[in-house]
Amino acid sequence: MSESKFFYPIIILVFSLAALVTSLFLYIYWYLEVSEGLRTVVRKFKLDQQQVLEPQTWIVVLVLSILVGFIIICIIIIFIYNQKNLQLYRMQHNFINNFTHELKTPVTSLKLYLETFLKHRLSREEQEKYIGYMLQDAARLSDNISRILNLAQIEGKSYKEDPVIIDLVEVTKQFLVNNRHLFQGSEIIAHNPSKKRVLYSIKLSLFEILLMNLLTNAIKYNKSHKPVVDITFAHEGRSLLIRFADNGIGIDNVDLKKIFKKFYQVGRSENMSAKGTGIGLYMADTIARMHNGRIRAESRGNGLGSVFTLKLPYISR
């Protein structure tokens, strides 16, 4: 939404409130003028004041002012609600465009490679190279579809899985081993300074989705020659902290509190080729809340990396 389109509703709101307040002022002014005129008539003709003038004049004015104030508050609430709906619509529109791109790109690429196989006689080496590209596109397509399906199940609370008590350090390390092909060219290290087992009750597949989204986000938005993510497990009072520190592009302060909203995407420079759907961090935070935890984001600014901290309630076992 452009600034001019956002500016018009504000102008309408200001003029509406000004008109309402002015109407209240003029009514009170007219009411007081009429009351004063009646008082003059009463004094001139020596009439009974109780029969001509109501003693509750100021009560009427007070009640009227309260009602107008209530109307003003309702107008402001409706305006804010409307603006939030417009913002959500804009984010959903961007999500649809970006997700369509995320689906169309690998499909187009697969079609191109298949046409190449059909039209040309390729050596075994070339075939293996193109098959590798196709497998990457298929994995990308499958990942995007899985994200949407997982989001629907998580939001609908239909993700059926029994929680298990398991060592989160070992789960994280095993996850990195099983998915090392997705993080090629990156350095991801998990540290557990205390050397103690970190047992916690989790829904395993959901926790792996959380890990995948946080790590993918750290690597995708990274312009370093070699993306690095340092995962550290630590205890703080009755809380377990899992920190994901990266050397990525960083996050502006204005975006830190917004990045976990559904469909929200941080504005990125034109030379950043990464495209996103705006649901990865939202899903991660939702999964954290399902485990009675929260995710906090920190950054010293653009180009200075980010730190995402998963905070879970924890009592040593």
C-alpha beads as a LAMMPS data file, in Angstrom:
LAMMPS data file: protein, C-alpha beads

317 atoms
316 bonds

1 atom types
1 bond types

-500.0 500.0 xlo xhi
-500.0 500.0 ylo yhi
-500.0 500.0 zlo zhi

Masses

1 110.0

Atoms # bond

1 1 1 0.000 0.000 0.000
2 1 1 1.512 3.341 -1.046
3 1 1 1.819 6.264 1.355
4 1 1 -0.791 8.250 -0.599
5 1 1 -3.359 5.452 -0.268
6 1 1 -2.644 5.242 3.446
7 1 1 -2.863 9.031 3.745
8 1 1 -6.448 9.268 2.419
9 1 1 -8.081 7.264 5.271
10 1 1 -6.201 9.396 7.802
11 1 1 -7.529 12.597 6.201
12 1 1 -11.073 11.193 6.238
13 1 1 -10.678 10.155 9.889
14 1 1 -9.359 13.601 10.905
15 1 1 -12.152 15.448 9.101
16 1 1 -14.795 13.092 10.536
17 1 1 -13.552 13.585 14.083
18 1 1 -13.240 17.346 13.544
19 1 1 -16.816 17.515 12.195
20 1 1 -18.137 15.488 15.137
21 1 1 -16.317 17.589 17.742
22 1 1 -17.396 20.801 16.016
23 1 1 -20.997 19.613 15.980
24 1 1 -20.802 18.885 19.710
25 1 1 -19.289 22.304 20.402
26 1 1 -21.935 24.110 18.323
27 1 1 -24.726 22.147 19.982
28 1 1 -23.458 22.983 23.462
29 1 1 -23.006 26.625 22.438
30 1 1 -26.535 26.749 20.993
31 1 1 -27.936 25.005 24.073
32 1 1 -26.296 27.490 26.421
33 1 1 -27.438 30.451 24.324
34 1 1 -31.035 29.203 24.362
35 1 1 -30.841 28.607 28.110
36 1 1 -29.535 32.110 28.692
37 1 1 -32.303 33.545 26.527
38 1 1 -34.889 31.652 28.530
39 1 1 -33.387 32.941 31.766
40 1 1 -33.705 36.506 30.463
41 1 1 -37.367 35.910 29.645
42 1 1 -37.948 34.384 33.106
43 1 1 -36.377 37.377 34.872
44 1 1 -38.226 39.884 32.696
45 1 1 -41.692 38.402 33.179
46 1 1 -41.018 37.028 36.651
47 1 1 -41.959 33.465 35.733
48 1 1 -41.377 30.326 37.773
49 1 1 -37.857 29.225 36.793
50 1 1 -38.543 25.557 37.656
51 1 1 -41.354 25.437 35.092
52 1 1 -39.363 27.016 32.280
53 1 1 -35.788 25.854 32.851
54 1 1 -34.739 22.300 33.670
55 1 1 -32.173 22.157 36.482
56 1 1 -30.354 19.256 34.766
57 1 1 -28.889 21.402 31.951
58 1 1 -25.298 20.446 32.686
59 1 1 -26.241 16.809 33.201
60 1 1 -27.648 16.760 29.672
61 1 1 -24.492 18.389 28.340
62 1 1 -22.301 15.887 30.250
63 1 1 -24.257 12.882 29.018
64 1 1 -24.133 14.219 25.460
65 1 1 -20.368 14.728 25.734
66 1 1 -19.890 11.178 27.017
67 1 1 -21.920 9.754 24.138
68 1 1 -19.960 11.747 21.568
69 1 1 -16.707 10.651 23.218
70 1 1 -17.860 7.041 22.978
71 1 1 -18.651 7.535 19.286
72 1 1 -15.189 9.023 18.705
73 1 1 -13.536 6.043 20.401
74 1 1 -15.603 3.636 18.271
75 1 1 -14.604 5.487 15.095
76 1 1 -10.924 5.281 16.033
77 1 1 -11.210 1.551 16.851
78 1 1 -12.944 0.894 13.524
79 1 1 -10.242 2.880 11.730
80 1 1 -7.417 0.935 13.411
81 1 1 -9.162 -2.387 12.731
82 1 1 -9.663 -1.418 9.099
83 1 1 -6.012 -0.445 8.697
84 1 1 -4.894 -3.758 10.190
85 1 1 -7.170 -5.618 7.800
86 1 1 -5.706 -3.668 4.887
87 1 1 -2.201 -4.490 6.086
88 1 1 -3.100 -8.180 6.425
89 1 1 -4.604 -8.125 2.930
90 1 1 -1.408 -6.600 1.550
91 1 1 0.751 -9.222 3.292
92 1 1 -1.514 -12.033 2.054
93 1 1 -1.282 -10.609 -1.466
94 1 1 2.524 -10.549 -1.232
95 1 1 2.488 -14.078 0.176
96 1 1 0.399 -15.369 -2.733
97 1 1 2.688 -13.677 -5.262
98 1 1 5.866 -14.958 -3.629
99 1 1 4.524 -18.444 -3.014
100 1 1 3.322 -18.662 -6.611
101 1 1 6.844 -17.715 -7.649
102 1 1 8.295 -20.336 -5.293
103 1 1 6.071 -23.005 -6.903
104 1 1 6.406 -21.850 -10.498
105 1 1 10.196 -21.535 -10.558
106 1 1 11.063 -25.195 -9.815
107 1 1 8.237 -26.424 -12.059
108 1 1 9.556 -24.311 -14.959
109 1 1 13.073 -25.540 -14.285
110 1 1 11.965 -29.189 -14.223
111 1 1 10.101 -28.725 -17.490
112 1 1 13.198 -27.224 -19.105
113 1 1 15.433 -30.110 -18.011
114 1 1 12.920 -32.707 -19.178
115 1 1 12.665 -31.005 -22.575
116 1 1 16.461 -31.096 -22.757
117 1 1 16.408 -34.852 -22.113
118 1 1 13.763 -35.272 -24.797
119 1 1 15.471 -33.232 -27.521
120 1 1 19.149 -34.080 -27.006
121 1 1 21.299 -37.163 -26.602
122 1 1 23.277 -36.537 -23.419
123 1 1 26.296 -38.254 -22.013
124 1 1 26.009 -40.096 -18.715
125 1 1 27.903 -37.295 -16.974
126 1 1 25.527 -34.654 -18.337
127 1 1 22.516 -36.778 -17.415
128 1 1 23.702 -37.065 -13.812
129 1 1 24.283 -33.319 -13.658
130 1 1 20.768 -32.491 -14.901
131 1 1 19.194 -35.165 -12.703
132 1 1 20.909 -33.560 -9.720
133 1 1 19.403 -30.198 -10.664
134 1 1 15.974 -31.776 -11.022
135 1 1 16.235 -33.442 -7.632
136 1 1 17.075 -30.053 -6.092
137 1 1 14.030 -28.468 -7.758
138 1 1 11.812 -31.362 -6.669
139 1 1 13.069 -31.002 -3.081
140 1 1 12.406 -27.252 -3.190
141 1 1 8.896 -27.823 -4.515
142 1 1 8.196 -30.506 -1.901
143 1 1 9.507 -28.245 0.886
144 1 1 7.200 -25.375 -0.116
145 1 1 4.157 -27.630 -0.283
146 1 1 5.050 -29.168 3.091
147 1 1 5.276 -25.708 4.650
148 1 1 1.715 -24.881 3.641
149 1 1 0.366 -28.262 4.763
150 1 1 2.202 -27.996 8.085
151 1 1 0.928 -24.454 8.613
152 1 1 -2.664 -25.577 8.027
153 1 1 -2.288 -28.471 10.490
154 1 1 -0.578 -26.347 13.144
155 1 1 -3.120 -23.521 12.965
156 1 1 -6.001 -25.985 12.885
157 1 1 -4.498 -27.789 15.902
158 1 1 -4.849 -31.022 13.983
159 1 1 -1.185 -31.985 14.167
160 1 1 -1.538 -35.367 15.834
161 1 1 1.639 -36.438 17.588
162 1 1 2.385 -37.578 21.099
163 1 1 5.127 -35.663 22.925
164 1 1 8.295 -37.527 23.893
165 1 1 10.935 -36.723 26.506
166 1 1 14.195 -36.534 24.601
167 1 1 17.638 -34.914 24.686
168 1 1 17.343 -31.721 22.611
169 1 1 21.089 -31.533 22.023
170 1 1 21.160 -34.987 20.464
171 1 1 17.982 -34.265 18.491
172 1 1 19.547 -31.105 17.065
173 1 1 22.835 -32.801 16.173
174 1 1 21.029 -35.717 14.516
175 1 1 18.833 -33.268 12.602
176 1 1 21.953 -31.547 11.251
177 1 1 23.389 -34.903 10.165
178 1 1 20.177 -36.034 8.472
179 1 1 19.778 -32.734 6.596
180 1 1 23.398 -31.877 5.847
181 1 1 22.629 -31.986 2.120
182 1 1 20.320 -28.979 2.595
183 1 1 23.002 -26.908 4.299
184 1 1 25.920 -27.535 1.950
185 1 1 28.397 -24.660 1.910
186 1 1 27.317 -23.580 5.391
187 1 1 28.824 -24.163 8.809
188 1 1 26.339 -25.085 11.536
189 1 1 27.650 -26.093 14.945
190 1 1 25.691 -27.084 18.065
191 1 1 27.320 -26.372 21.453
192 1 1 26.335 -27.626 24.880
193 1 1 28.819 -25.985 27.314
194 1 1 27.349 -27.713 30.382
195 1 1 27.880 -31.165 28.807
196 1 1 24.690 -32.276 30.579
197 1 1 21.767 -33.967 28.845
198 1 1 18.990 -31.518 28.031
199 1 1 15.845 -33.629 28.409
200 1 1 12.612 -31.975 27.366
201 1 1 9.097 -33.028 26.344
202 1 1 8.529 -32.119 22.686
203 1 1 6.571 -33.131 19.634
204 1 1 9.567 -34.294 17.645
205 1 1 8.421 -33.517 14.091
206 1 1 7.247 -30.042 15.130
207 1 1 10.578 -29.314 16.803
208 1 1 12.353 -30.372 13.605
209 1 1 10.138 -27.973 11.614
210 1 1 11.154 -25.215 14.044
211 1 1 14.838 -26.061 13.537
212 1 1 14.426 -26.190 9.772
213 1 1 12.715 -22.798 9.601
214 1 1 15.224 -21.024 11.849
215 1 1 18.252 -22.498 10.080
216 1 1 16.839 -21.973 6.588
217 1 1 16.061 -18.371 7.460
218 1 1 19.610 -17.809 8.778
219 1 1 21.209 -19.249 5.648
220 1 1 18.816 -17.794 3.089
221 1 1 19.266 -14.213 4.250
222 1 1 23.034 -14.284 4.315
223 1 1 25.489 -12.601 1.968
224 1 1 28.625 -14.023 3.583
225 1 1 30.952 -16.227 1.559
226 1 1 30.234 -18.986 4.067
227 1 1 27.037 -18.767 6.154
228 1 1 27.679 -19.680 9.781
229 1 1 25.094 -20.585 12.418
230 1 1 26.177 -21.225 15.987
231 1 1 23.611 -23.093 18.142
232 1 1 24.188 -22.855 21.892
233 1 1 22.264 -24.507 24.718
234 1 1 22.243 -22.701 28.059
235 1 1 20.246 -22.528 31.294
236 1 1 18.975 -19.315 32.823
237 1 1 17.118 -19.813 36.082
238 1 1 14.142 -22.012 35.329
239 1 1 14.466 -21.512 31.580
240 1 1 16.256 -23.322 28.792
241 1 1 17.739 -21.033 26.154
242 1 1 18.652 -22.260 22.687
243 1 1 20.446 -19.493 20.766
244 1 1 20.834 -19.473 16.981
245 1 1 23.519 -16.869 16.158
246 1 1 24.284 -16.217 12.480
247 1 1 26.504 -13.957 10.365
248 1 1 23.652 -12.929 8.051
249 1 1 22.346 -9.598 6.810
250 1 1 20.927 -8.594 10.203
251 1 1 17.561 -7.054 11.034
252 1 1 16.513 -3.433 11.517
253 1 1 15.116 -2.533 14.936
254 1 1 11.757 -1.600 13.390
255 1 1 11.398 -5.145 12.040
256 1 1 12.453 -7.099 15.126
257 1 1 8.968 -7.213 16.665
258 1 1 7.198 -7.792 13.354
259 1 1 9.110 -10.669 11.803
260 1 1 7.084 -13.315 13.661
261 1 1 3.773 -12.087 12.213
262 1 1 2.144 -14.249 9.598
263 1 1 3.053 -13.242 6.020
264 1 1 5.374 -10.457 7.225
265 1 1 8.515 -10.094 5.135
266 1 1 11.434 -7.832 5.892
267 1 1 12.277 -5.486 3.017
268 1 1 15.472 -6.594 1.410
269 1 1 17.842 -5.051 -1.072
270 1 1 17.471 -5.641 -4.786
271 1 1 20.604 -7.755 -5.012
272 1 1 19.168 -10.296 -2.583
273 1 1 17.887 -13.161 -4.718
274 1 1 16.241 -15.009 -1.853
275 1 1 12.492 -15.121 -1.908
276 1 1 10.346 -16.087 1.032
277 1 1 6.723 -16.715 1.897
278 1 1 6.627 -14.899 5.226
279 1 1 5.458 -17.950 7.199
280 1 1 8.712 -19.581 8.316
281 1 1 9.345 -17.508 11.452
282 1 1 5.618 -17.363 12.178
283 1 1 5.518 -21.176 12.190
284 1 1 8.627 -21.360 14.376
285 1 1 7.127 -18.994 16.946
286 1 1 3.793 -20.849 16.858
287 1 1 5.545 -24.165 17.509
288 1 1 7.508 -22.565 20.367
289 1 1 4.254 -21.366 21.943
290 1 1 2.798 -24.869 21.584
291 1 1 5.700 -25.992 23.801
292 1 1 5.023 -23.133 26.272
293 1 1 8.005 -21.195 24.954
294 1 1 8.791 -18.045 22.999
295 1 1 11.298 -16.947 20.371
296 1 1 13.092 -13.618 20.649
297 1 1 15.087 -11.956 17.865
298 1 1 18.070 -9.667 18.351
299 1 1 20.372 -7.884 15.911
300 1 1 22.936 -5.095 16.028
301 1 1 21.748 -3.886 12.619
302 1 1 22.174 -4.444 8.884
303 1 1 25.101 -6.674 7.995
304 1 1 25.859 -7.565 11.611
305 1 1 24.032 -10.861 11.885
306 1 1 21.116 -11.937 14.054
307 1 1 20.464 -14.024 17.142
308 1 1 17.221 -15.969 17.553
309 1 1 16.691 -17.301 21.065
310 1 1 14.200 -20.060 21.841
311 1 1 13.219 -19.796 25.509
312 1 1 11.526 -22.818 27.081
313 1 1 10.439 -23.395 30.698
314 1 1 12.811 -25.966 32.101
315 1 1 13.576 -27.791 35.340
316 1 1 16.705 -29.961 35.384
317 1 1 15.858 -33.644 35.551

Bonds

1 1 1 2
2 1 2 3
3 1 3 4
4 1 4 5
5 1 5 6
6 1 6 7
7 1 7 8
8 1 8 9
9 1 9 10
10 1 10 11
11 1 11 12
12 1 12 13
13 1 13 14
14 1 14 15
15 1 15 16
16 1 16 17
17 1 17 18
18 1 18 19
19 1 19 20
20 1 20 21
21 1 21 22
22 1 22 23
23 1 23 24
24 1 24 25
25 1 25 26
26 1 26 27
27 1 27 28
28 1 28 29
29 1 29 30
30 1 30 31
31 1 31 32
32 1 32 33
33 1 33 34
34 1 34 35
35 1 35 36
36 1 36 37
37 1 37 38
38 1 38 39
39 1 39 40
40 1 40 41
41 1 41 42
42 1 42 43
43 1 43 44
44 1 44 45
45 1 45 46
46 1 46 47
47 1 47 48
48 1 48 49
49 1 49 50
50 1 50 51
51 1 51 52
52 1 52 53
53 1 53 54
54 1 54 55
55 1 55 56
56 1 56 57
57 1 57 58
58 1 58 59
59 1 59 60
60 1 60 61
61 1 61 62
62 1 62 63
63 1 63 64
64 1 64 65
65 1 65 66
66 1 66 67
67 1 67 68
68 1 68 69
69 1 69 70
70 1 70 71
71 1 71 72
72 1 72 73
73 1 73 74
74 1 74 75
75 1 75 76
76 1 76 77
77 1 77 78
78 1 78 79
79 1 79 80
80 1 80 81
81 1 81 82
82 1 82 83
83 1 83 84
84 1 84 85
85 1 85 86
86 1 86 87
87 1 87 88
88 1 88 89
89 1 89 90
90 1 90 91
91 1 91 92
92 1 92 93
93 1 93 94
94 1 94 95
95 1 95 96
96 1 96 97
97 1 97 98
98 1 98 99
99 1 99 100
100 1 100 101
101 1 101 102
102 1 102 103
103 1 103 104
104 1 104 105
105 1 105 106
106 1 106 107
107 1 107 108
108 1 108 109
109 1 109 110
110 1 110 111
111 1 111 112
112 1 112 113
113 1 113 114
114 1 114 115
115 1 115 116
116 1 116 117
117 1 117 118
118 1 118 119
119 1 119 120
120 1 120 121
121 1 121 122
122 1 122 123
123 1 123 124
124 1 124 125
125 1 125 126
126 1 126 127
127 1 127 128
128 1 128 129
129 1 129 130
130 1 130 131
131 1 131 132
132 1 132 133
133 1 133 134
134 1 134 135
135 1 135 136
136 1 136 137
137 1 137 138
138 1 138 139
139 1 139 140
140 1 140 141
141 1 141 142
142 1 142 143
143 1 143 144
144 1 144 145
145 1 145 146
146 1 146 147
147 1 147 148
148 1 148 149
149 1 149 150
150 1 150 151
151 1 151 152
152 1 152 153
153 1 153 154
154 1 154 155
155 1 155 156
156 1 156 157
157 1 157 158
158 1 158 159
159 1 159 160
160 1 160 161
161 1 161 162
162 1 162 163
163 1 163 164
164 1 164 165
165 1 165 166
166 1 166 167
167 1 167 168
168 1 168 169
169 1 169 170
170 1 170 171
171 1 171 172
172 1 172 173
173 1 173 174
174 1 174 175
175 1 175 176
176 1 176 177
177 1 177 178
178 1 178 179
179 1 179 180
180 1 180 181
181 1 181 182
182 1 182 183
183 1 183 184
184 1 184 185
185 1 185 186
186 1 186 187
187 1 187 188
188 1 188 189
189 1 189 190
190 1 190 191
191 1 191 192
192 1 192 193
193 1 193 194
194 1 194 195
195 1 195 196
196 1 196 197
197 1 197 198
198 1 198 199
199 1 199 200
200 1 200 201
201 1 201 202
202 1 202 203
203 1 203 204
204 1 204 205
205 1 205 206
206 1 206 207
207 1 207 208
208 1 208 209
209 1 209 210
210 1 210 211
211 1 211 212
212 1 212 213
213 1 213 214
214 1 214 215
215 1 215 216
216 1 216 217
217 1 217 218
218 1 218 219
219 1 219 220
220 1 220 221
221 1 221 222
222 1 222 223
223 1 223 224
224 1 224 225
225 1 225 226
226 1 226 227
227 1 227 228
228 1 228 229
229 1 229 230
230 1 230 231
231 1 231 232
232 1 232 233
233 1 233 234
234 1 234 235
235 1 235 236
236 1 236 237
237 1 237 238
238 1 238 239
239 1 239 240
240 1 240 241
241 1 241 242
242 1 242 243
243 1 243 244
244 1 244 245
245 1 245 246
246 1 246 247
247 1 247 248
248 1 248 249
249 1 249 250
250 1 250 251
251 1 251 252
252 1 252 253
253 1 253 254
254 1 254 255
255 1 255 256
256 1 256 257
257 1 257 258
258 1 258 259
259 1 259 260
260 1 260 261
261 1 261 262
262 1 262 263
263 1 263 264
264 1 264 265
265 1 265 266
266 1 266 267
267 1 267 268
268 1 268 269
269 1 269 270
270 1 270 271
271 1 271 272
272 1 272 273
273 1 273 274
274 1 274 275
275 1 275 276
276 1 276 277
277 1 277 278
278 1 278 279
279 1 279 280
280 1 280 281
281 1 281 282
282 1 282 283
283 1 283 284
284 1 284 285
285 1 285 286
286 1 286 287
287 1 287 288
288 1 288 289
289 1 289 290
290 1 290 291
291 1 291 292
292 1 292 293
293 1 293 294
294 1 294 295
295 1 295 296
296 1 296 297
297 1 297 298
298 1 298 299
299 1 299 300
300 1 300 301
301 1 301 302
302 1 302 303
303 1 303 304
304 1 304 305
305 1 305 306
306 1 306 307
307 1 307 308
308 1 308 309
309 1 309 310
310 1 310 311
311 1 311 312
312 1 312 313
313 1 313 314
314 1 314 315
315 1 315 316
316 1 316 317
